[in-house]
């Protein structure tokens, strides 16, 4: 037998058989994936739609060239099932599945209610 034949025979060694299913360790139940959803804090600027609010979220970022802080504002449409949020409320919104073309956020809770202005008697 040549060296080449020995090398081929060594690579064609019989594979080990798998252990029977009865002796294999039981698989642990699959752990539920913890979905991490983004949360944003903002102010309600509109509540005129049914079950929808528009939330303004301000972010302060430092300008790259001038090193000044600039406020970036974005508006998000959020689902408000019970129509409890009002204009001026400070709210927390959480990321959700798409509910409509523009609505991908849901109201989590109201942090602070807006100050109520008394009725004007004219």
C-alpha positions as CSV (number, residue, x, y, z in Angstrom):
1,X,0.0,0.0,0.0
2,X,1.4,3.4,-1.0
3,X,1.4,6.5,1.1
4,X,-1.3,8.0,-1.1
5,X,-3.6,5.0,-0.5
6,X,-3.0,5.3,3.3
7,X,-4.0,9.0,3.2
8,X,-7.2,8.2,1.2
9,X,-8.1,5.4,3.6
10,X,-7.6,7.7,6.6
11,X,-10.0,10.3,5.2
12,X,-12.6,7.6,4.5
13,X,-12.7,6.4,8.1
14,X,-16.2,5.3,9.2
15,X,-18.2,8.1,10.8
16,X,-19.4,7.7,14.4
17,X,-23.1,6.9,14.8
18,X,-25.3,9.4,16.6
19,X,-26.5,8.5,20.0
20,X,-30.0,7.1,20.3
21,X,-32.8,9.7,21.0
22,X,-33.6,8.1,24.3
23,X,-30.1,8.8,25.7
24,X,-29.8,12.3,24.3
25,X,-30.3,15.1,26.7
26,X,-33.8,16.7,26.5
27,X,-33.9,20.0,24.7
28,X,-34.7,23.0,26.9
29,X,-37.9,24.9,26.0
30,X,-37.0,27.7,23.6
31,X,-36.6,30.9,25.5
32,X,-38.9,33.7,24.4
33,X,-37.1,36.5,22.7
34,X,-37.2,39.7,24.7
35,X,-38.3,42.3,22.2
36,X,-36.5,45.6,22.9
37,X,-38.7,48.4,21.8
38,X,-37.5,51.9,21.5
39,X,-39.2,54.5,23.7
40,X,-39.4,58.2,23.0
41,X,-40.6,61.1,25.2
42,X,-42.3,64.0,23.5
43,X,-45.2,66.5,23.6
44,X,-48.6,66.0,22.0
45,X,-49.1,68.6,19.3
46,X,-52.3,67.2,17.8
47,X,-55.2,65.0,18.9
48,X,-57.7,65.8,16.2
49,X,-57.7,62.3,14.7
50,X,-59.6,59.3,16.1
51,X,-57.3,57.0,18.2
52,X,-54.2,58.9,16.9
53,X,-52.0,61.6,18.3
54,X,-49.1,63.5,16.8
55,X,-46.1,63.7,19.1
56,X,-43.2,66.2,18.7
57,X,-39.9,64.8,19.9
58,X,-37.0,67.2,20.3
59,X,-33.4,66.1,20.2
60,X,-30.4,68.3,21.0
61,X,-27.3,67.5,19.0
62,X,-23.9,69.2,18.7
63,X,-23.2,70.8,15.3
64,X,-20.0,69.2,13.8
65,X,-18.4,72.4,12.5
66,X,-19.6,75.1,14.8
67,X,-19.9,73.1,18.0
68,X,-23.2,74.8,18.8
69,X,-26.1,72.7,20.1
70,X,-29.0,72.5,17.6
71,X,-32.5,71.2,18.3
72,X,-33.7,68.6,15.9
73,X,-37.5,68.1,15.9
74,X,-39.4,65.1,14.5
75,X,-43.1,64.4,14.6
76,X,-44.4,60.9,15.1
77,X,-48.0,59.6,14.7
78,X,-48.8,57.3,17.6
79,X,-51.8,55.1,18.4
80,X,-53.9,56.2,21.4
81,X,-56.6,53.5,21.8
82,X,-58.7,55.3,24.4
83,X,-58.2,58.9,23.2
84,X,-56.8,60.0,26.6
85,X,-53.9,62.2,25.5
86,X,-54.5,65.9,24.9
87,X,-52.5,68.7,23.3
88,X,-49.6,69.7,25.5
89,X,-49.3,66.5,27.4
90,X,-45.8,65.0,27.9
91,X,-46.1,61.4,26.8
92,X,-43.9,58.3,26.3
93,X,-44.4,56.5,23.0
94,X,-43.2,53.0,22.2
95,X,-42.3,51.4,18.9
96,X,-45.0,49.0,17.5
97,X,-45.9,47.2,14.4
98,X,-47.2,49.2,11.5
99,X,-50.7,50.3,12.2
100,X,-51.2,52.4,9.1
101,X,-49.1,54.1,6.4
102,X,-47.6,56.6,8.9
103,X,-48.4,55.2,12.3
104,X,-45.6,52.9,13.8
105,X,-45.7,54.1,17.4
106,X,-48.2,53.6,20.3
107,X,-48.9,55.6,23.4
108,X,-47.3,53.9,26.5
109,X,-48.2,56.4,29.2
110,X,-48.8,60.0,30.0
111,X,-45.9,61.5,32.1
112,X,-47.4,64.9,32.7
113,X,-50.8,66.5,31.8
114,X,-50.9,69.9,30.2
115,X,-51.9,72.8,32.3
116,X,-55.6,73.5,31.9
117,X,-56.5,77.0,30.8
118,X,-59.8,78.3,32.2
119,X,-62.7,79.2,29.9
120,X,-62.8,82.8,28.7
121,X,-66.1,84.6,29.3
122,X,-66.5,87.1,26.5
